[in-house]
Structures are given as C-alpha cells and as structure tokens.
Amino acid sequence: MTPVAVQVALSVQQEIQSRIEEADRLRLIQVERARYEVNLAQRRYLRVDPSNRLVAGCLEADWNEKLQRLAEAQQQYECRRQADASMLNPQQRDRILALPTDFRQLWQDPNTPQRERKRMARLLVEDVTVIKNECFLVHVRFKGGATTTITAAVPKNAWQKRRTSAAVIAEIDGVAQ
C-alpha cells in the first residue's frame, strides 16, 4: 500500500472513531439531562406540603416517571456504548486498512448507496476549484497533498442543443425556392 493509501485508511478510521465519540457525547448529555430532571422533580416533591395529598401524588408520579426515563436513558447509553466499543474490533480495522485496495470495487458496487460514495469522496478530496472560461478547468486537491487538473467542455444550452444545423436550413431553403 502506498503512503497516501495508508493515510486515507487512517483518516477513515479516525472519522469513524470521531463519529462514535460524538454520538457517545450526545447520549451522555441526554443521560445528564434526565438526571437533572429527576433531581428537579425530587426537590419539587420534597418541598410540597404533605397535607396537600393531591399535589404530592402528582409530584410523586412525575418524579417516578422521571426516574424511569433516567433508567431507560442510562440503559440505552450503556447498550450503545458496548455496541460502539465492538464496532472497531481488529477485524474491522483490517477491513478499513484494506479499503484503499478495494476502493474501485466498493465505488462501482451497485449496492453502495450514494451517501456512502459522498462520504468516501469527502475523505479523499480536500477541495475543488472550478474555473469557467471557454471550457471548465477543474483543480482537485486531495487529502494526501496530491493535485490533479481536469479540463471539460462547457455543455451547450438547451436552445443550442436543439438548434437545427446550418446544412439542414440551407437544404430546406434550396428546396423552398
């Protein structure tokens, strides 16, 4: 494997790891929010006058509901954390490192969704500059530092595509006279 291919594979692995960490952080925020709501409901319940049974009952039910949500959030957090931990096992790391050699096959696979192709392109391409003159001049800079320039013809407008050729018009004019 070339150094650029290794760098691309490592950047894919880092991207996956950062997404896992971001999802974990967001789930932890949900658990903290549920914990805060439980504490708030508990304080409300403890401040109510015991002689006011109706209010105390409602506040206790609210507190119990918040406790149940907290337990669910913590359980979901732990389940997802365990699933994420097993996501990048050694076999999958080897598959990620094999991506540069399998890239063309993966790209051309009809089962690969467009969003995955876009992600792959984002991981490879740093930026693209397009200059339009008589033709398109496209400068592509890749993550590894390599660059390439592509020249493409400017497509014709719809009226130019459907325009009848001068030879046909001349022949029609010749027949009409």
C-alpha positions in Angstrom: 0.0 0.0 0.0 1.2 3.5 -0.8 1.7 6.1 2.0 -1.3 8.0 0.6 -3.5 4.9 0.7 -2.4 4.3 4.3 -3.2 7.9 5.2 -6.6 7.6 3.6 -7.4 4.4 5.5 -6.3 6.0 8.8 -8.4 9.1 8.1 -11.4 6.8 7.5 -10.7 5.1 10.8 -10.3 8.5 12.6 -13.5 9.7 11.1 -15.4 6.6 12.3 -13.8 7.0 15.8 -14.7 10.7 16.0 -18.3 10.0 15.0 -18.5 7.3 17.7 -17.2 9.7 20.3 -19.6 12.4 19.2 -22.6 10.1 19.4 -21.4 8.9 22.8 -21.1 12.5 24.0 -24.6 13.3 22.8 -26.1 10.3 24.5 -24.2 11.2 27.7 -25.8 14.7 27.5 -29.2 13.0 27.3 -28.4 11.0 30.5 -27.3 14.1 32.3 -30.4 16.0 31.2 -32.6 13.1 32.5 -30.6 13.1 35.8 -31.2 16.8 36.2 -34.9 16.4 35.6 -35.0 13.6 38.3 -33.3 15.9 40.8 -35.7 18.8 39.9 -38.7 16.5 40.3 -37.3 15.2 43.6 -36.8 18.7 45.0 -40.4 19.7 44.0 -41.8 16.6 45.7 -39.8 17.1 48.9 -41.0 20.8 49.1 -44.7 20.1 48.9 -46.8 20.2 52.0 -47.7 16.6 53.0 -51.2 17.7 53.8 -51.9 18.5 50.2 -52.1 14.9 49.0 -53.4 15.6 45.5 -50.4 17.8 44.6 -48.0 15.4 46.5 -49.4 12.5 44.5 -48.9 14.3 41.2 -45.4 15.3 42.0 -44.5 11.8 43.2 -45.9 10.4 39.9 -43.8 12.9 38.0 -40.7 12.0 40.0 -41.3 8.3 39.3 -41.8 9.0 35.6 -38.5 10.9 35.5 -36.7 8.1 37.4 -38.0 5.6 34.8 -36.8 7.9 31.9 -33.4 8.2 33.6 -33.1 4.4 33.9 -34.1 4.0 30.2 -31.6 6.6 29.2 -28.8 5.0 31.2 -29.6 1.6 29.8 -29.7 2.8 26.3 -26.4 4.7 26.8 -24.7 1.5 28.1 -26.1 -0.6 25.3 -25.0 1.8 22.6 -21.6 2.3 24.3 -21.0 -1.5 24.2 -22.1 -1.7 20.6 -19.8 1.2 19.7 -16.9 -0.5 21.5 -17.3 -3.6 19.4 -17.7 -1.5 16.3 -13.9 -1.1 15.7 -12.6 -4.5 16.5 -9.3 -5.7 14.9 -11.1 -7.4 12.0 -12.9 -4.2 11.1 -9.7 -2.2 11.5 -8.1 -4.6 9.0 -11.0 -4.1 6.6 -10.6 -0.3 6.9 -6.9 -0.6 6.1 -7.8 -2.8 3.1 -10.2 0.0 1.8 -7.6 1.7 -0.4 -7.0 -1.5 -2.4 -10.8 -2.3 -2.6 -11.8 1.3 -3.3 -12.6 0.8 -7.0 -14.6 -2.3 -6.3 -16.5 -0.6 -3.5 -17.2 2.5 -5.6 -18.5 0.5 -8.5 -20.6 -1.8 -6.4 -24.3 -1.1 -7.2 -25.2 -1.8 -3.6 -23.1 1.1 -2.3 -25.5 4.0 -1.6 -24.8 7.4 -2.9 -24.4 8.9 0.6 -21.5 6.4 1.2 -19.9 7.5 -2.1 -20.2 11.1 -1.0 -18.5 10.2 2.3 -15.7 8.4 0.5 -15.2 11.4 -1.7 -15.2 13.8 1.3 -12.5 11.6 2.9 -10.3 11.8 -0.2 -10.8 15.3 -1.5 -9.5 18.4 0.3 -11.0 21.0 -2.1 -12.1 21.6 -5.7 -11.7 24.8 -7.6 -13.7 25.3 -10.8 -12.8 28.0 -13.4 -15.2 28.6 -16.3 -13.9 30.2 -19.4 -14.3 28.6 -22.9 -14.1 25.3 -21.0 -14.2 24.2 -17.4 -10.9 23.9 -15.7 -11.2 21.8 -12.5 -8.4 21.7 -9.9 -8.7 18.9 -7.4 -6.6 18.8 -4.2 -6.6 15.5 -2.4 -6.1 15.0 1.4 -2.6 13.4 0.9 -1.4 16.6 -0.9 -1.6 15.3 -4.5 -3.3 17.5 -7.1 -4.8 17.0 -10.5 -6.3 19.2 -13.1 -9.2 18.2 -15.4 -10.4 20.1 -18.4 -14.0 19.7 -19.6 -16.0 21.3 -22.3 -18.8 23.7 -21.3 -22.1 22.0 -22.1 -24.4 23.6 -24.6 -27.5 25.4 -23.6 -30.9 23.8 -24.4 -31.5 26.0 -27.3 -28.1 25.3 -28.7 -28.6 21.5 -28.4 -32.0 21.7 -30.3 -30.9 24.2 -32.9 -31.2 22.9 -36.5 -27.9 22.7 -38.2 -27.0 25.2 -40.9 -26.7 22.5 -43.6 -30.3 21.4 -43.0 -31.5 25.0 -43.1 -29.6 25.6 -46.4 -31.1 22.5 -47.9 -34.6 23.5 -46.9 -34.0 27.0 -48.3 -32.8 25.4 -51.5 -35.9 23.2 -51.8 -38.3 26.0 -51.0 -37.0 28.2 -53.9 
